[in-house]
Amino acid sequence: MLAALYAMSMVLKMLPALGMACPPKCRCEKLLFYCDSQGFHSVPNTTEKGSLGLSLRHNYITELERDQFASFSQLTWLHLDHNQISTVREDSFQGLYKLKELVLSSNKIFHLPNTTFSQLLNLQNLDLSFNQLSSLHPELFYGLRKLQTLHLRSNSLRTIPVRLFWDCRSLEFLDLSTNRLRSLARNGFAGLIKLRELHLEHNQLTKINFAHFLRLSSLHTLFLQWNKISNLTCGMEWTWGTLEKLDLTGNEIKAIDLTVFETMPNLKILLMDNNKLTTLDSKILNSLTSITTVGLSGNLWECSPKICALATWLSGFQGRWEHSILCHSPDHTQGEDILDAVYGFQLCWNLSAVVTSMATTYRVPTTVPEPNNAIFTQRVITGTMALLFSFFFIIFIVFISRKCCPPTLRRIRQCSMIQNHRQLRSQTRLHMANMSDQGPYNEYEPTHEGPFIIINGYGQCKCQQLPYKECEV
């Protein structure tokens, strides 16, 4: 027993030497050190070499020196987000060969030396979002061949250097949203052969040539919403068979190249809400062969015969759209649903025929009737037909009653005669009651009409009984 206690005490004394002691103010769980929100102004100077994870979130660290983490050679993840870091020296992360995750988001970093991550050969996740980076060195990510996710959201980046991601062969997720990008270099995404999701929303891009995404052969989702894109051009002769979702919401798109979507045969979700489209060519619509969800609301749709190609396509569309597609012009159609306007104002004469066969080509009629007169005429005809139908229906009911139910009519007449006879008898009784004080035959109630002999205390007499008098001598 004493020997066991002695051995345990010796192990406890040897823990600091083995690099297992917990830094001051930190919470340690096995080999994971949590030093969050402890008011640190610099990385704790410790000699723990066995830790696998270190979190210094929400502190006041302002600078990362060279060889800052030399004593943490076994780290697999390092969280330094929500500090005040503005300066990162070269080789700040030297010696962290096993590091797989590095989070530097929500700091004030405005510059990164080109060798900052050169020794992080096993790095898989890197988060640099919410900083003040305005440019990136072309060799900044060189050597990060195992990197899978890269967050650069909410910085001040204006350009993407050519071949910046050339060595990131394993990258699957890239977020460049909420920056100040105005254009894309033709080879800006070269090397990203495994990239599946790309975020470029909330930038200042004015035009998109899909040839810029030439090397993204595995991309499934592309976010380009809330930029300033005015037109879409193709510029590529290859088929982009992997792209399934394209979001162009909130741009200024007025024109689309007729062949843009022909190179995206597997596109399933296309969102172009809140742009400046007035019409779409039938060739563009017919190339959307795999679409299941489309967003076209909030555009400047012109509900004239020019809209017939879109109306035809929507009538035969088997997928869904989440918001109503409304007319913007002319004034008498503004706010109307496109399909309602097409049918109500008779904008497309052969729409019903085209719906049954999507291949039918719409031809604009040479003369278009005035929409208001057409609606008025239609309403007058409908009202007149309704009145005529009601009139003939009533006549038909009366005819059927007289033809098919004569006993019923006779019964009704008999009931009416009986009621009249009862009313006459009631009036006679009322008259006789009023005459009761004028003669001695107070209790007399004749039972029949005609001659009758009456005998009382005064003698007898013969009288003629009438329906309105008791006895007349």
Order of alpha helices (4+ residues) and beta strands (2+ residues): alpha-beta-beta-beta-beta-beta-beta-beta-beta-beta-beta-beta-beta-beta-beta-beta-beta-beta-alpha-beta-alpha-alpha-alpha-alpha-alpha-beta-beta-beta
